Amino acid sequence: MPTGVHLRDARQQLFDAAERVLLREGPNGLTSRAVTDEAGCAKGVLHRHFADFDAFLTDLVLDQAAQLEVQASALRESTGSGTVTGNLVAALTTLFGPVPVAIIPLITFRDELRVRLRRARPGGGIAILAEATTAISAYLAAERERGRIAADADIDSLTLSLVGGGHLLFTDREAPGPPARAAVERFVTAAVADAVQRRP
């Protein structure tokens, strides 16, 4: 690659390139060379902005987690509107979108990345799943306060069911792409049926 290629907002362009490589090649294919080739720049560009490749990956994951925080805010704002099931279906579909789902095995795959994420933020070792857990838990608690979920509902267990089951639903698939919306609706309906049906 020519060394003179100038990237405006190089960090974001490198993140975008990494996401494309990750979606196409998986964690094993995500190397510094693959990222800079995808971005169309010299390898040195990455190292001008990041101390090493694990520092780059750490910032990539934290950037994705920050984007999920925005989605978490949207979920909290949906409290009291629509249906609990509909809101959770929409949230899981976003929280377990293609890039977050691709990043989870990357975190599992790289020990040093998990170490750096833990240093960077509480629960950072599983940043994407932690973000999803926080978002779902806060939403369920807010809906319980409004009386749309039973007062005695176990929010922690319900959250784990939704996040764990949702993760499996979106990742354990033979066909490419996300599961059909109907499948997500069936899963969420079954997971929250008791808590929603028993509400006052």
Buried (B, 14 or more C-beta within 10 A) or exposed (E): BEEEEEBEEBBEBBBBBBBBBBBEBEBEEBBBEBBBBBBEBBBEBBBEBBEEBBBBBBBBBBBBBEBBEEBBEBBBEBBEEEEBBBBBBBBBBBBBBBBBBBBBBBBEEBEEBBBBBBEBBEBBBBBBBBBBBBBBBBBBBBBBEEEBBBEEBEBEEBBBBBBBBBBEBBBEEEEEEBBEEEEBBBBBBEBBEEBBEEBE
